[in-house]
Amino acid sequence: MKRNNLWVLLLLISMGSCGNKFAEQNSEEMSSKDFNETAAATSQDAGISPLVSPEMTLKESMPLGTDDVAQQSTSNIKIIRSGNISLESKKIEASKKNIDALLKKFNAYYEQESSNNNNNFTSYNLTIRIPTSSFDNFLIAMENGEDKITDKKISAEDVSITYHDVESRLKSKRAYLLRYQEMVSSAKNVKDLLEIQEQIRQLQEEIDSKEAVLRNLTNQVNYSTLTVDLFEYQANLPMGSKSFFAKVKTSLEFGWNLIQNIALGIIGIWPVWIVVGLIIIIIRNFRKKRRMGKAD
C-alpha cells in the first residue's frame, strides 16, 4: 500500500514539472509572437517594410554624401571665361607661328585674325576660341614663351541662373507644344482648330528663340574667348625703344615721308600749274606786242 502511494506521489511530481516547462515554452512563444506582431505593426506605421532590415533601411534613407553633392553642384555651374593679353615680340613672325602651333595643340581656332603693317612694324589682332578645359594651360604656354606680356586681363562670368532658367522655360514650352499638337485631332470646328494652330505657331517661335539663346550660352561656356594683341615695336632695335638712335631713325623716317608728301602734293595740282603757265604766256605776249607798238 505504501509503495502504491509512493508511485502516485512521484507521478504527480513529474506531471507538475512537465506542466511548468510547457507553460514556460508557451509563454516564450507568445512573447516572441507578440514582439514580432508589434514590430511589424510599428514598421507599417513608420512606412518601412518588415522584410527590410533596419540597417538596409537606414542606409537607403541616408542623404547623398558630400562628394556626390559637390559633384552635382559643380556640374550645374555655368561659367563664361574670357580674357585679353598683349604680347611684345622681337621676332613677330616666329611668335605668330608659335601661336598657330598652340591652337593645334589645344584644339582651339581663330574666330578673327587681322594684321597690320605700319612703318615697317607688323602687328596682329587675334580672337581665339579655346576649349574651357584647356584655357588655363593655353595661358600658361603663352606666358612661358619668349614674348613679353605687356598687359593681361582674365574675367569669369557666372551664367548658371540664366542658363537653367532658359533650360527650364524651354522644357515647359515643349510640354505645352506637345499638348497643343495632341489637341489638333480633337478640334470640334474650324475656329478651334485655327486657335490651336496659332498657339502652336507662337510656342514654336518661342521655343526656337530659347533654343538659340541656350545654344549661344552653351557655346560660350564650352569655349573661352581670348583676344591677343601681338606687336613689335622699337624694342626690336639693339639700343631699345627709347634710345637716341631709335629717335633719330624715327625723325629721319618722318622727314622722308614729309618730302614724299610734298612732292606728291605738288604733282597732284598739275592743272593749276597749266593754268598759271598759260597766264604767264599771255601776259608776256601782251607786253611784247605793246612794246612793238610803241616802237612804231
Secondary structure, 3 states (H helix, E strand, C coil): CHHHHHHHHHHHHHHHHHHHHHHHHHHHHHHHHHHHHHHHHHHHHHCCCCCCCHHHHHHHHCCCCHHHHHHHHHHHCCEEEEEEEEEECCCHHHHHHHHHHHHHHCCCEEEEEEEEEECCEEEEEEEEEEEHHHHHHHHHHHHCCCCEEEEEEEEEEECHHHHHHHHHHHHHHHHHHHHHHHHHHHCCCHHHHHHHHHHHHHHHHHHHHHHHHHHHHHHHHHEEEEEEEEECCHHHCCCCCCCHHHHHHHHHHHHHHHHHHHHHHHHHCHHHHHHHHHHHHHHHHHHHHHHHHHHC
